[in-house]
Amino acid sequence: MKLSKLFVLLVLAALLLSLPLYMSPALVNAAIQMLIAALFASAFNVLAGQAGMLSFGHAAYFAIGTFATIHAMNALDGAGLVSTPFMPLFGALAGCALGIVAGWFSTKRSGVYFAMITLALAELLHTLAPHLKDAFGGEGGVSAMRMPAWGFNFGTSVEVYYLTLAWVVLGVGLLYYFTRTPLGRLCLGLRENSHRLRFMGYNVHRLSTLVFTISATFSGLAGALLAMNNEAANYVLFDMTLSTQVVLNSYIGGVGAFFGPALGAAVMTFFGYAVSDMTRTWLLYQGVIFVLVMMFMPAGLFSIGSWWSGNRGRHGSAQLATVLMGWVIGCAIAAAGFVFLCEFLALILAQDYQSLLVAGADWPAVELLERHWAPGAFSTWMLPAALLVVGVSIVLLVSRKWQLLREEQAE
């Protein structure tokens, strides 16, 4: 088992190191965004998954790390002991400082009250940021430039990618090490039964504040890497959208496993990059994915690997691959029907199209997938309906087959 994990890590490392050599600058930039999102989600998961404290305001620590790094880049020009590769340390320190203060107040309460306090603190910063122009630059934001260091000019996306990769690997590695320490293991008690920890003599508030600060520190580090990549920052980073995104990404990946949120963040970031230019309704698809994952795969996408490793010995890789492929095919067919229906409705309900309608006349055809579809035609609505029925039927049949296999094995 350890050898298989080592093999997977080596393959992943080789893949990450070689990716920029075969990708366009746009894809390299997308890969940088995926790495940053993975680190941010991993930092969030230490708080939400490890300690069981759900924060709705983690964008504050990400954003403060971004602005701190931008100001450090302008102040130091990448010279001296703190050269350009070390600039993300300022983002981590800023996240740590804010995390200590905010964490001390937030962890006075637990559960829903804790979540609301984190949301309130983040919204407070979001409201104040536009008025603090010296710190956050107002609507124009603040900008900086990456300065040459160590023989690199950091002027290309490839060099920024490797710098980001180094910091992300270090950050995720430190977070993983923390979860394996006695202190990290003790944090599980915060999630399972904080009253019992208090009864055993532990200072629960101090422990909660420490975990919160660690999470905020690495969130600030992720924000610092965004500053290194974009060389600019705007107060919109404090917006609730970013806090919501890290929550959705983490739960889609699976907060029950350490690497689950990183997987979810990377997948959903690439999904946004690939789909956002194709359609305006991509946020709807993101929401649907989240709902479906929570309904039918509550442990997240990372649970697929656990399912495979847990059943491979009893059913064999070939049988598991057949079942998994059946699920994938069924989901793909159903998704095609759903996407067609959503895109078609978006076209005919758009204001521009509605302005073309004439009372008593047939609705004009619209172009979709390089074909014209008449809204009044029966075949137009039958196509997505048939795809949905076929896709869902395949998923149900494969699920039934899998259930029978499990029952036979149990007998």
N, C-alpha and C positions, 0 to 999 in steps of 0.2 A: 504493500500500500504506500509506504514511504517512497519507494522507488518510482511508482507511478506519479505521485505528486511532484517529485523532483523532475521527472521527465516533462510533465505539463509546464512547470515553471521555466525549464530551459527552453522549451518550444515557444512559450509566450515571450520570454526575453529576446530570443532570436527574432521573433516576429516584430516586436516593438523596435528593436534596433535597426532592422532592415526596411521598415515601412517607408521612411522618407525617400529612400533611393528609388522607389517605384511609383511614387505618387506625385500628382500635380501640386503646385503651391496651395491651391484651394483645399485640396484634400489634406495636405499637411496641416493647414490651419484648423481644419475640422478635427484632426487627430489631437491637436493641442487642446482644443476645447473639450474633447472627450476625456483627456487626461486630467484636466483641471476639475471637470465635473466629477470624475471618479474620486479624486482626493477630497473634494468638498463633501460628497456623499459619505465617504468613509469616516470623515471627522464627525459628521452629523450622526452617523450610526453608533459611534461610541457613546453618545448621549442618549439617543432614542432606543437603539437596539440593545446595547450593553447594559445601560443603567435604567432603561424604561422611562425616560423623561422626554416626552414629545415636545419639541420646540417649534413654534410657528414663526419665529423671528430670527432665524439663523443668517438671513441675508445681511443683517447689521454687521456681523463679525467678518463676513466675506468682504463687504464693501469697505469697512474701515481698514482692512488689510490692503485693499487696492489703493486707497487714497494715501495711506502711510507710505507705501512703496513709491508711488508717483512723486510725493514730496521729497522722499529720500533721494530719488534719482536726480531731481532738480538741485537739491542742496549739495550733494557729494560729487555729482558728475561721474560716478563710477570710478573715482580715483582713490588712491591710498589703500589702506588695509581692507576697507569695505568696497571691493570692486563690484562690477555689475553682477557676476554670478552669485554674490552674497546679498544682493538687494532684497530678495524675498524674506530675509530674516526680519526686516523692519515690519513687514506685513504680519508675520507671526507674533512679533512683540506687541504690535498694536491690538491684534485680536486677543492676545493674552491679557493685556491691561483692561480692555473693555469687558472681557469675559469675567475677570475677577469681580469687577463692580456689579455688572448685570447679574452674574451668577449668584452673588451673595444675596441680592434682593429676590431673584426668581426662585431660588431653592428654599426660601422660607415657606413655600407652599408646594403642594404636589398635585398630580393629576391634571384635571381640567384647569384648575386655578394657576398652576405653573405654566401651562400652555398659553393662557390668556395674558399672563404677566410678560412672557417673552414676546408675544405679539404686540402688546402695548409699548414695550420698550423700543422695539424695532420701528413701530409706527411713529413714535416720538422722534426718533432720529430722522426718519423719512420726512417728517414735517419740518424739522429744524434745518435740515441740510440745505435747502434752497436759499435760506436767509444767511447762512454762514459762508459767505462767498470767499473769504480768505482761505478757508479750509477746503471747501468743496467746489469752488469755482462758479457757482450759480448754474444757469442753464447751459453755458458753454463748457462747463466742467474744467478739468485741469489736464495738462498733457506734459509729457517728458520724452526723452530720447535715450535709448540704450547706447551706452558708451563702450568702445572697444576695451577688451581686457583679455589677458592670457593668450594673446595672439589671435583672438577671434574678434570680429567687428560686430557680431550679433545683428547683422543687417539683413539676413535671410531667414525665412521661416524654418529652414532645416536646422540652423544653429539654435533658434529659439525652441524648436521641438526637443532637441537633445538636452538643453538646459531644463526645460519643463519636465522631461522624462526623469532626469536625475533627481530633481526635487520631489516629484510625485512618488518615485520608488522609495526615497528616503522617508518621506512623510508617511506613506502607507505602511512601510516596514516598522517604523517607530510605533504607530498606532497598533499594529498587530502584536508587537512585542509587549506593549502596555496591557493588552487584553490577556496575555499569558502570565503576567506577573501576579503575585499574591494580591496586590492592590486592585488590579484589573478584575481578578476573580471575585474579590470582595464586592466590586461594583454590581455584580449580578444580584447580590442581596438587596440592593436598592430597587431592582426591578421586581424581585420575587416577594420580598417581605421586609420593608424598611423598619417596621415596628419591632421585628425580631432582632434586627441589627442594633437598634437603640436599646433593647432589653439586654443585649449582650455587652453593652458598655461602649459601643462605637459612637462617635460624634457624627450623626447622619448628615447634619447640615454642612459640616466641614467637608465630608466626603463628597457630597453632592456638588458643592462649590468647586472642588478640585476637578471632578469629572467634567463639569460645565466649562471650566477654564481650559482644560486640555482640548476639548472639542472646539472651543472658540479660537484657540491658538492655531490649530491646524486648518480651521476655516479661514482665518486670516492669511495663512500661508497660501491657500488656494486662491484667495483674492489677490495676493501679491503676484502670483504667476499670471493672472489675468492682466495685471498692470504691465508686467514684462512683455506680454504678447501684444496688447493693444496700444501701449504707450499713451493711454488716455483713460480718463474715468469721469463718469457723470453721476450726479446724485440719484439717478433712476436705479442705481444698483441697490439702494435701500428699499426699493419697492417690494410689496408683498409677493409679487410674481416670482421672484427668485427664491424666497422662502418656501413658497408652495411647490416650486419645481423640485427642490431637493427632497422634500417630503415624498412627492409622487415617485420620483426616480428611485429613492431608497426602498420604498415599499414594493415597487414593481420588481426590483432586483431581489428583495428578500432581506429584511432586517434581522432575521434569525441566524444568518450566516455572515461572517465578517466580510467576505468578498462579495456578498450579494448586492449591497447598495452600489459598489463600484461598477459591477456588471450592469445593473439597471441604469445608472447614470450614463455610462458609455453608450449603451444601446439606444437610449432615448435621446441623447444628444445627437448621435448620428442620424436617428430617425428625423429629428427636427431639421437637421442640415439637408437631408436628402429630400424631404417632403415639403418643406416650407416654401420652396420656390415653385412647386408644382400646383399647389392649391392653397386657398385662403382658409380652408376648413381643417387644416392639419391639427389645430388644437382640439377640435372635436374628436379626431381619431386618437389623440393622446389620452383624452379623458375616457374614451371607450376602452382602450387598452387597459387603463388602470382599473376600471370597473370589472372587466372580464377577469383580469389577473386576481383581483381580490375575491371574486366569486368562485372561481374554479381552480385557482392556484394560489391560495392565501399565503403560502410560504415563499412566493416569488419565483422569478425565473431561475434562480440559482438552485432551486429544489429539483430541477430536471437532472442535474448532475448527481444529486443525492439519490434520486429515484433510480437512475441508471446503475450506480455503484451498489445500491442496496438490493437490486433484483437481478444483477448480471449473473451471480453464482447459481441462482435457482432456475432462471429461464434462458440464459444464454444471450450473447450479444446480438445474434441474428434475429431472434424473436423480438427482443426489445427494440431493435432498429426498425422492424416491420411495424410494430405498434406505434412507435414515435413518428415514422413516416406517414402512417395513416392519419394521425392527428394533424400533422403539418399540412398534408394535402387537403383535408377537410376544412381546416381553418383558413387556408389560402383561398379555396373556392368560395366559402362563405364571406370572407373579407372582400373578394372581388365584387360580389353582389352588393354588399353594403356600401362599398366605396362608390360604385356606379350609381346607386340610389341617392347617396348624399350629394355627389357632384351634379347629378341631373337636377335634383331639387334646388340646389344652390343656383344653378343657371336659370331655371324658369321662375324662381322667386326673386331674382335680382331686380333692382329698380330699373335698370336699363332695358331688360327684357319686358317687364311689366308695362313700360311706356309704349311698347310696340303693339300691344293688344288692342283689338278693335271689337267693340260689342257685337255679338252675333256671328263673328268670324272664327274660324278655327285658329287655334294657337299655332304660331309658326314653329317650324322645326328648329332645333338647336344642334350645334356641332359638339360632339363629344367622342373622343377616341378616333378622330379623323373620319367620323361618320355623322350623318344627320339623323336625329331622332325626333319623331313627332310626338308631342305630349299626349295627343289624343289616341295614339295607336296602341292597340292591345299588346303587341309584341314588345313595345318599349318597356312596359311595366312587368311583363312576364319574364324577361331576361334576368333582372336582378332577383325576382322572386324565386325563379328556378335555381339560380346559383346559391341563394341562401338555403333553400330546402335541401339541395343536394349536399352542400357543404356540412350543414348541421347533421344530416342523416349519416354521412360518413363518420363524423366525430362520434355520434351516438353508437354506431355499429362497432367502431374500433374500441370504444370504452366498454361496451358489452362484452366484446371478445376478451379484453384484458381482464375484466371481472371474472369471466369463466376460467381463464388461465389461473388466476389466483385461487379460485375455489378448488380447481383440480389439484393444484400444488398443496393446498391445505389438507386435502383428503389423503 
